[in-house]
Amino acid sequence: MRNNADDNGRKNYMYILECCDKTLYTGWTNDLEKRMKAHNAGTASKYTRSRLPVKLCYWEAFETRQEAMSREAAVKRMTRAEKLKLIWGEKDSEKRLW
């Protein structure tokens, strides 16, 4: 049985961040903690660099990088309302984040 890890032993994640202006950012990584530090240091993406600080509000773990990247692409195609349903669940999707 394999853990949610690729051949190098790392897990792969699709994640959603909430930026300080309440926008949502979707990405993927194989080191969630390191990526969060990079986002909040302003070195991970142009989009989040000007919207600091960011908060991790949702993530999913995958066995392979390809699965994480595929899920990221699917989530990026979602509307904000659909992303909020994913984060909060169907019932609570109308709540404001945090």
Short mmCIF file of the C-alpha atoms (twelve columns), coordinates in Angstrom:
data_MODEL
# 
_entry.id   MODEL 
# 
loop_
_atom_site.group_PDB 
_atom_site.id 
_atom_site.type_symbol 
_atom_site.label_atom_id 
_atom_site.label_alt_id 
_atom_site.label_comp_id 
_atom_site.label_asym_id 
_atom_site.label_seq_id 
_atom_site.Cartn_x 
_atom_site.Cartn_y 
_atom_site.Cartn_z 
_atom_site.pdbx_PDB_model_num 
ATOM 1  C CA . MET A 1  0.000   0.000  0.000   1 
ATOM 2  C CA . ARG A 2  1.299   3.446  -0.945  1 
ATOM 3  C CA . ASN A 3  0.853   6.632  0.978   1 
ATOM 4  C CA . ASN A 4  -0.306  9.711  -0.925  1 
ATOM 5  C CA . ALA A 5  3.177   10.194 -2.338  1 
ATOM 6  C CA . ASP A 6  4.947   10.122 -5.677  1 
ATOM 7  C CA . ASP A 7  8.184   8.245  -6.350  1 
ATOM 8  C CA . ASN A 8  10.300  10.735 -4.404  1 
ATOM 9  C CA . GLY A 9  8.248   10.118 -1.254  1 
ATOM 10 C CA . ARG A 10 6.483   13.478 -1.285  1 
ATOM 11 C CA . LYS A 11 2.767   14.073 -1.248  1 
ATOM 12 C CA . ASN A 12 1.243   16.228 -3.946  1 
ATOM 13 C CA . TYR A 13 -1.373  18.823 -3.113  1 
ATOM 14 C CA . MET A 14 -3.959  21.001 -4.801  1 
ATOM 15 C CA . TYR A 15 -4.701  23.964 -2.566  1 
ATOM 16 C CA . ILE A 16 -6.876  27.076 -2.381  1 
ATOM 17 C CA . LEU A 17 -5.715  30.247 -0.655  1 
ATOM 18 C CA . GLU A 18 -7.716  33.228 0.465   1 
ATOM 19 C CA . CYS A 19 -5.866  36.471 -0.228  1 
ATOM 20 C CA . CYS A 20 -6.165  39.582 1.944   1 
ATOM 21 C CA . ASP A 21 -8.569  41.120 -0.598  1 
ATOM 22 C CA . LYS A 22 -10.843 38.023 -0.238  1 
ATOM 23 C CA . THR A 23 -9.966  36.670 -3.696  1 
ATOM 24 C CA . LEU A 24 -9.158  32.980 -4.048  1 
ATOM 25 C CA . TYR A 25 -5.957  31.525 -5.508  1 
ATOM 26 C CA . THR A 26 -5.615  27.887 -6.586  1 
ATOM 27 C CA . GLY A 27 -2.308  26.085 -6.988  1 
ATOM 28 C CA . TRP A 28 -0.486  22.791 -6.557  1 
ATOM 29 C CA . THR A 29 2.691   21.786 -4.754  1 
ATOM 30 C CA . ASN A 30 4.536   18.820 -3.313  1 
ATOM 31 C CA . ASP A 31 5.460   20.710 -0.113  1 
ATOM 32 C CA . LEU A 32 2.474   22.583 1.276   1 
ATOM 33 C CA . GLU A 33 4.259   24.129 4.261   1 
ATOM 34 C CA . LYS A 34 7.158   25.413 2.151   1 
ATOM 35 C CA . ARG A 35 4.763   26.760 -0.497  1 
ATOM 36 C CA . MET A 36 2.708   28.640 2.115   1 
ATOM 37 C CA . LYS A 37 5.867   30.269 3.470   1 
ATOM 38 C CA . ALA A 38 6.883   31.237 -0.078  1 
ATOM 39 C CA . HIS A 39 3.449   32.724 -0.797  1 
ATOM 40 C CA . ASN A 40 3.534   34.819 2.370   1 
ATOM 41 C CA . ALA A 41 7.112   35.901 1.644   1 
ATOM 42 C CA . GLY A 42 5.940   37.166 -1.753  1 
ATOM 43 C CA . THR A 43 8.099   34.736 -3.729  1 
ATOM 44 C CA . ALA A 44 5.595   32.092 -4.865  1 
ATOM 45 C CA . SER A 45 3.369   33.850 -7.395  1 
ATOM 46 C CA . LYS A 46 2.820   37.252 -8.972  1 
ATOM 47 C CA . TYR A 47 -0.879  37.086 -8.136  1 
ATOM 48 C CA . THR A 48 -0.478  36.556 -4.399  1 
ATOM 49 C CA . ARG A 49 2.571   38.825 -4.060  1 
ATOM 50 C CA . SER A 50 0.389   41.938 -4.039  1 
ATOM 51 C CA . ARG A 51 -2.380  40.343 -1.927  1 
ATOM 52 C CA . LEU A 52 -0.565  39.392 1.261   1 
ATOM 53 C CA . PRO A 53 -1.041  37.847 3.665   1 
ATOM 54 C CA . VAL A 54 -2.704  34.712 2.314   1 
ATOM 55 C CA . LYS A 55 -4.433  31.946 4.281   1 
ATOM 56 C CA . LEU A 56 -4.723  28.297 3.373   1 
ATOM 57 C CA . CYS A 57 -8.429  27.523 3.306   1 
ATOM 58 C CA . TYR A 58 -8.591  24.173 1.473   1 
ATOM 59 C CA . TRP A 59 -6.318  21.378 0.244   1 
ATOM 60 C CA . GLU A 60 -6.474  17.887 -1.188  1 
ATOM 61 C CA . ALA A 61 -3.636  15.324 -1.223  1 
ATOM 62 C CA . PHE A 62 -2.833  13.132 -4.236  1 
ATOM 63 C CA . GLU A 63 -0.556  10.237 -4.997  1 
ATOM 64 C CA . THR A 64 0.917   11.767 -8.129  1 
ATOM 65 C CA . ARG A 65 1.890   15.188 -9.418  1 
ATOM 66 C CA . GLN A 66 -0.294  14.644 -12.479 1 
ATOM 67 C CA . GLU A 67 -3.385  14.082 -10.299 1 
ATOM 68 C CA . ALA A 68 -2.694  17.246 -8.294  1 
ATOM 69 C CA . MET A 69 -2.132  19.292 -11.449 1 
ATOM 70 C CA . SER A 70 -5.269  17.902 -13.062 1 
ATOM 71 C CA . ARG A 71 -7.338  18.746 -9.993  1 
ATOM 72 C CA . GLU A 72 -5.818  22.246 -9.889  1 
ATOM 73 C CA . ALA A 73 -6.870  22.804 -13.513 1 
ATOM 74 C CA . ALA A 74 -10.402 21.593 -12.771 1 
ATOM 75 C CA . VAL A 75 -10.730 23.836 -9.705  1 
ATOM 76 C CA . LYS A 76 -9.374  26.846 -11.613 1 
ATOM 77 C CA . ARG A 77 -12.249 26.403 -14.079 1 
ATOM 78 C CA . MET A 78 -14.790 26.618 -11.228 1 
ATOM 79 C CA . THR A 79 -16.654 29.794 -10.402 1 
ATOM 80 C CA . ARG A 80 -16.050 31.496 -7.062  1 
ATOM 81 C CA . ALA A 81 -19.396 30.133 -5.835  1 
ATOM 82 C CA . GLU A 82 -18.369 26.594 -6.785  1 
ATOM 83 C CA . LYS A 83 -15.040 27.008 -4.989  1 
ATOM 84 C CA . LEU A 84 -16.815 28.239 -1.869  1 
ATOM 85 C CA . LYS A 85 -19.073 25.177 -1.990  1 
ATOM 86 C CA . LEU A 86 -15.950 23.030 -2.166  1 
ATOM 87 C CA . ILE A 87 -14.374 24.863 0.787   1 
ATOM 88 C CA . TRP A 88 -17.427 25.180 3.019   1 
ATOM 89 C CA . GLY A 89 -19.639 22.398 1.761   1 
ATOM 90 C CA . GLU A 90 -22.968 22.858 0.020   1 
ATOM 91 C CA . LYS A 91 -24.841 24.099 3.092   1 
ATOM 92 C CA . ASP A 92 -22.437 26.823 4.215   1 
ATOM 93 C CA . SER A 93 -21.204 28.128 0.856   1 
ATOM 94 C CA . GLU A 94 -22.871 31.523 1.253   1 
ATOM 95 C CA . LYS A 95 -20.803 32.396 4.348   1 
ATOM 96 C CA . ARG A 96 -17.986 34.859 4.007   1 
ATOM 97 C CA . LEU A 97 -14.567 33.333 4.371   1 
ATOM 98 C CA . TRP A 98 -13.139 33.808 7.852   1 
# 
